[in-house]
Amino acid sequence: MASVTFAMVLAITVSQNGPINPEEIEYQNAVFQQWWETDLVWAFDALPEKGIVPSFRIPYSGHDYPDKAGGTIQALRKYDAAFNRGRNSAAKFEHADVNAFKEPTVVRRGLFGLRRKVAEETPNWHGHCNGWTAAAIRHAEPQRSVRRNRVVFSPSDIKGLLAEIYMYRDNEFLGGVDDVIHPATLHVVISNWIGRGELPIGIETSPGKEKWNYPLYAFATTSKKHSDKEVEVKMNAAYSQSTRREFDRSQHLKRTIYFHYLLTLNDEGDITGGRYYPDSNRIDMLWAPLHPVQGGQEGNERGNPHLAVKEVLAIWRESVSEDLRNKWWNIDPTEEDRITGEPTSDTESEAETPVTSAAAAAASEAASDRSVRRESRSANEPRSRDTPDETPIRRGLFGRRRF
């Protein structure tokens, strides 16, 4: 099935207040139908109030490889030693890439109020947080070292390679881009993709120039209806925070972001618009990572052409258990990672309802892992803001992304 073009995305004007643009509704419906083979739910009362992915599926906290620190160059040097005869082809490409984007960072005010540019440097927020976010959503954290051509790749090396192959990969847009994402789109996308589908998605938390991406994996809401046409919603959504360096086994760092908005409903109870309250956070966009594409090819034109995606994925597969891989479902899977049956139930969570048989059949026929799960309950879900132990929101030091 042909994917929805990004050109259509750029043509959509999304306001953070008022009704949703009809083209946005059409676009979100098409995207959800494409990957899940079922309808996107817009009826407020039919959407889950909370949701969380299975515990084994919670994205790991990984490093975002700041450009100023060389990006993923250390892992790529190992890759070059194993596969590129030590020529440093992949590492040299990364060195040029992380030094290709510079901006004036020191400005002094001279005589008569004139501004004088002093230096150009790579901005502090440039890095690979979108690469790490995509990797943590699509792959279980590597568990053991893997040897290739007399070179040993540790789990931290493998995570660096995964972050690199997703750095410039096209993703499935789920709302936002330039403007603040509309609160109605925010609610519908999170409730459907995480609440119904139990699948993590990417969240870009900072509207404006700087880009900070993280994998979002859980949410919880409280709501109060002001009338048949208006409902006030408070949402806490949990995401995995990045780490200050890469570890073989990362400690999971959870952060929670708070949203507060009013949704408007039509006569059928479908969400048609909304607005944020002043105390609410606002985000740039939501997105879902697609399968990796070889660097230099369509869909990853700016990616590293000296790093073979198939080799990296083969190393990752060897680093994790077969049991874990057999229940690690994604949209748009590679052929090697396609799941042929129902996703394995998470025995460690309190989920009580498996995927529907109809969804499982559709998934087996056309992407295997696109089945839609019903709402699940778990003691680990984030709490709404009006509970006393709310997790504060903190911006990490290294959760950065460059476009």
C-alpha positions in Angstrom: 0.0 0.0 0.0 1.4 3.4 -1.0 2.3 5.6 2.0 0.8 9.1 2.4 3.2 11.6 0.9 5.0 14.1 3.0 4.0 16.8 0.5 0.4 16.4 1.7 1.6 16.9 5.2 3.2 20.2 4.4 -0.1 21.4 2.7 -2.0 20.9 6.0 -2.4 23.9 8.1 -2.9 22.9 11.8 -3.9 25.5 14.3 -3.6 24.9 18.0 -7.1 26.3 18.6 -10.5 26.0 17.1 -11.8 23.2 14.8 -9.4 20.6 13.2 -8.7 21.2 9.5 -10.7 18.6 7.6 -7.5 17.7 5.6 -5.8 16.8 8.9 -8.7 14.5 9.8 -8.5 12.8 6.4 -4.8 12.4 6.7 -4.8 10.9 10.2 -7.6 8.5 9.1 -5.6 7.4 6.1 -2.4 6.9 8.1 -4.1 4.8 10.8 -6.0 2.7 8.3 -2.8 2.1 6.3 -0.8 0.7 9.2 -3.5 -0.9 11.4 -6.2 -1.9 8.9 -8.9 -0.6 11.1 -10.6 2.8 11.6 -9.1 5.6 13.7 -11.6 6.3 16.5 -12.7 9.9 17.0 -15.6 9.4 19.4 -14.4 10.7 22.8 -16.4 8.3 24.9 -15.1 5.3 22.9 -11.4 6.2 23.4 -9.4 4.7 26.4 -8.7 7.0 29.3 -5.2 5.6 29.7 -2.8 3.2 28.1 0.7 1.8 28.3 2.8 -0.5 26.2 3.7 -4.0 27.6 6.5 -3.8 30.1 9.0 -5.5 27.8 8.1 -2.9 25.1 9.0 0.2 27.1 11.7 2.0 25.1 15.2 2.0 26.6 16.8 5.2 27.7 19.7 5.8 25.2 22.2 8.4 24.3 21.5 11.0 21.7 25.1 11.4 20.5 25.6 15.2 20.4 27.4 16.5 17.3 29.8 18.4 19.4 31.0 15.1 20.9 31.4 13.5 17.5 28.0 11.9 17.1 28.2 8.1 16.6 31.8 8.2 15.4 33.2 5.7 18.0 30.7 3.0 17.1 31.4 3.7 13.4 35.1 3.3 13.8 34.5 -0.3 15.1 32.2 -0.9 12.2 34.8 0.3 9.7 37.4 -2.1 11.3 35.0 -5.0 10.9 33.5 -4.3 7.5 35.3 -1.5 5.7 38.9 -2.9 6.0 39.7 -0.1 8.5 39.4 2.6 5.9 37.2 4.7 8.3 34.7 5.3 5.5 31.6 5.4 7.8 33.5 7.4 10.5 34.7 10.0 8.0 31.2 10.5 6.7 29.9 11.0 10.2 32.7 13.4 11.0 31.8 15.5 8.0 28.1 15.3 8.8 28.3 16.4 12.4 30.5 19.4 11.4 28.3 20.4 8.5 25.8 22.6 10.4 27.2 25.7 12.1 25.6 28.9 13.3 26.8 32.2 14.8 27.1 31.5 18.5 28.9 34.5 19.8 27.7 38.0 19.0 29.2 41.2 20.4 27.7 44.6 20.2 30.2 47.0 18.8 30.3 50.8 18.5 27.0 52.5 17.6 25.0 49.4 18.4 26.3 47.4 15.5 26.2 43.6 16.0 29.4 41.7 15.0 29.5 38.0 14.4 32.5 36.4 16.2 32.3 32.7 15.6 30.3 29.9 14.0 29.9 26.6 15.9 27.8 23.6 15.9 24.7 24.3 18.1 24.7 22.5 21.4 21.3 20.9 20.7 22.4 19.2 17.4 22.5 15.4 17.8 20.9 12.1 17.1 18.0 12.0 19.5 15.6 11.2 16.7 17.8 8.3 15.7 17.9 7.0 19.3 14.2 7.5 19.7 13.4 5.5 16.5 15.8 2.7 17.5 14.4 2.4 21.0 10.8 2.2 19.6 11.6 -0.4 17.0 14.3 -2.5 18.8 14.7 -4.1 22.1 17.8 -3.0 24.0 20.8 -5.1 23.0 21.6 -7.7 25.7 25.0 -9.2 24.7 28.1 -8.5 22.7 28.4 -9.8 19.1 31.6 -10.6 17.3 32.1 -9.8 13.6 35.3 -10.3 11.7 37.3 -10.4 14.9 35.7 -7.2 16.2 33.5 -7.3 19.2 30.5 -5.0 19.3 29.2 -4.3 22.8 25.6 -3.5 23.5 26.5 0.2 23.7 28.2 -0.1 20.3 25.1 -1.7 18.8 22.9 1.0 20.1 25.1 3.6 18.5 24.9 1.8 15.1 21.1 1.6 15.5 20.8 5.4 16.2 22.9 6.1 13.1 20.8 4.1 10.7 17.6 5.9 11.7 19.2 9.4 11.8 17.8 10.6 8.5 15.2 7.9 7.8 11.7 9.2 6.8 9.1 8.7 9.5 5.3 8.6 9.5 4.0 12.0 10.5 1.3 11.9 13.1 0.6 15.7 13.4 2.5 18.9 14.0 5.6 19.8 12.0 5.8 23.6 12.1 2.9 24.7 14.3 2.0 23.5 17.8 0.1 20.3 17.4 -3.7 20.7 17.7 -5.0 19.4 21.1 -7.6 17.3 19.4 -5.0 15.7 17.2 -2.8 15.1 20.2 -5.7 13.4 22.1 -6.8 11.2 19.2 -3.4 10.1 18.1 -2.1 9.2 21.6 -5.4 7.5 22.6 -5.4 5.4 19.4 -1.8 4.6 18.9 -0.8 4.0 22.5 -4.2 3.4 24.1 -5.7 1.1 21.5 -2.5 -0.1 19.8 -0.1 -0.3 22.7 2.7 0.9 20.4 5.3 3.6 21.4 5.5 6.7 19.2 7.9 9.6 18.9 7.2 12.9 20.5 9.0 16.2 19.7 8.6 18.2 22.8 9.8 21.7 21.9 8.0 24.0 19.5 10.4 26.3 17.8 13.9 26.0 16.4 15.4 23.4 18.8 14.2 19.8 18.4 14.0 17.4 21.3 12.7 13.9 20.5 11.8 11.1 22.9 9.9 7.8 22.7 6.4 8.2 24.3 5.0 5.0 25.7 2.1 5.7 28.2 -0.6 8.2 29.1 -3.4 8.7 31.6 -6.2 11.2 31.5 -8.9 12.7 33.7 -11.9 14.5 32.1 -14.8 16.7 33.0 -17.7 17.4 30.7 -18.8 21.0 30.7 -21.7 20.2 28.3 -22.6 17.7 25.6 -20.3 19.6 23.2 -17.3 20.4 25.5 -15.0 18.3 27.7 -12.0 19.4 29.7 -9.1 16.9 29.7 -5.9 16.6 31.8 -3.3 14.2 30.5 0.0 13.0 31.8 2.1 11.2 29.2 5.3 9.3 30.0 8.4 9.1 27.8 11.9 7.6 28.1 14.5 10.3 28.8 18.0 10.2 27.1 21.2 9.4 29.0 24.4 11.5 29.2 26.4 8.7 27.6 25.7 5.3 26.2 25.6 2.3 28.5 25.7 -1.5 27.8 22.6 -1.7 30.0 20.8 1.6 30.5 18.9 2.6 33.6 15.4 3.5 32.5 14.8 7.3 33.0 11.1 8.2 33.0 9.8 11.7 32.4 6.2 12.9 32.3 4.7 15.8 30.3 1.4 17.4 31.2 -1.3 18.6 28.9 -4.5 20.5 29.7 -7.1 21.2 27.0 -10.7 21.6 26.1 -12.1 19.4 23.4 -15.2 20.2 21.3 -17.5 17.5 20.2 -20.2 17.2 17.4 -23.7 15.8 17.8 -22.3 12.3 17.4 -19.7 12.8 20.2 -16.8 12.9 17.8 -13.8 15.2 18.6 -13.9 18.1 16.2 -11.7 20.8 17.8 -10.3 22.2 20.9 -7.9 24.6 22.7 -5.1 24.5 25.3 -5.4 26.0 28.7 -2.6 28.3 29.7 -1.0 25.8 32.1 -0.6 23.2 29.5 2.6 22.1 27.8 2.6 22.3 24.0 4.6 20.1 21.6 5.8 20.3 18.0 4.7 16.9 16.7 4.1 13.2 17.0 5.6 10.6 14.7 6.1 6.9 14.1 9.4 5.4 12.9 9.4 3.2 9.8 11.8 0.4 8.9 15.4 1.5 8.2 16.5 2.2 4.7 20.1 2.0 3.4 21.9 5.4 3.6 22.1 7.3 0.3 18.9 5.7 -1.0 15.4 7.0 -1.4 13.8 7.5 2.1 17.3 8.0 3.6 19.1 10.2 1.1 21.2 11.9 3.8 22.1 8.7 5.7 25.5 7.2 6.0 26.1 5.2 2.8 29.1 3.3 4.3 27.0 1.7 7.0 25.1 -1.4 5.8 21.6 -1.5 7.4 21.3 -5.2 6.9 24.5 -5.8 8.8 23.5 -3.6 11.7 20.1 -5.3 12.0 21.8 -8.7 11.9 24.1 -7.7 14.7 21.2 -6.5 16.7 19.2 -9.7 16.2 22.1 -11.7 17.5 22.4 -9.5 20.6 18.8 -10.2 21.8 17.0 -13.3 22.7 14.8 -15.0 20.1 11.8 -15.0 22.5 12.0 -11.3 22.8 12.3 -10.7 19.0 9.3 -13.0 18.4 7.0 -10.7 20.4 8.6 -7.4 19.3 6.0 -6.1 16.9 6.2 -2.9 14.8 4.4 -1.2 12.0 6.3 -1.5 8.7 8.5 -4.4 9.8 11.4 -5.7 7.8 10.9 -9.1 6.3 13.3 -10.7 8.8 11.5 -9.2 11.8 7.9 -9.8 10.6 5.8 -11.5 13.2 3.5 -14.2 11.7 1.1 -14.6 14.7 -0.5 -12.6 17.4 1.8 -10.4 19.5 2.8 -12.3 22.6 0.9 -11.2 25.7 2.9 -9.3 28.3 2.8 -11.7 31.3 4.5 -9.1 33.5 1.8 -6.5 33.1 -1.8 -6.4 34.2 -3.3 -6.4 30.7 -6.5 -8.5 30.7 -7.6 -8.3 27.1 -5.7 -9.7 24.1 -5.8 -8.4 20.6 -9.0 -9.0 18.7 -9.0 -12.0 16.4 -10.0 -9.8 13.4 -7.1 -7.5 14.0 -4.7 -10.4 14.4 -5.9 -11.9 11.2 -5.3 -8.6 9.3 -1.9 -8.3 10.9 -0.9 -11.8 9.9 -1.9 -11.1 6.3 -0.5 -7.6 5.8 2.2 -6.6 8.3 1.7 -9.1 11.0 2.2 -6.6 13.7 -0.4 -4.0 12.9 -3.1 -5.6 15.1 -4.9 -3.2 17.4 -5.2 -4.1 21.1 -7.9 -3.0 23.4 -7.3 -0.8 26.3 -5.1 -2.3 29.1 -4.7 -1.4 32.7 -1.4 -1.3 34.6 -0.2 -0.1 37.9 2.8 1.5 36.1 0.7 4.0 34.1 1.4 7.7 34.7 -0.9 9.4 37.0 -3.0 12.5 36.1 -1.7 15.8 37.4 -4.2 16.2 40.2 -2.6 13.3 42.1 -0.1 14.2 44.8 2.9 12.4 43.4 3.0 14.0 40.0 6.3 13.5 38.2 7.7 17.0 37.4 8.7 17.8 33.8 12.4 18.4 33.2 14.2 19.1 29.9 17.1 16.8 29.6 20.6 18.0 28.7 21.0 15.7 25.6 17.5 15.1 24.2 18.4 16.9 21.0 17.6 16.5 17.4 18.6 18.2 14.2 16.5 18.4 11.1 
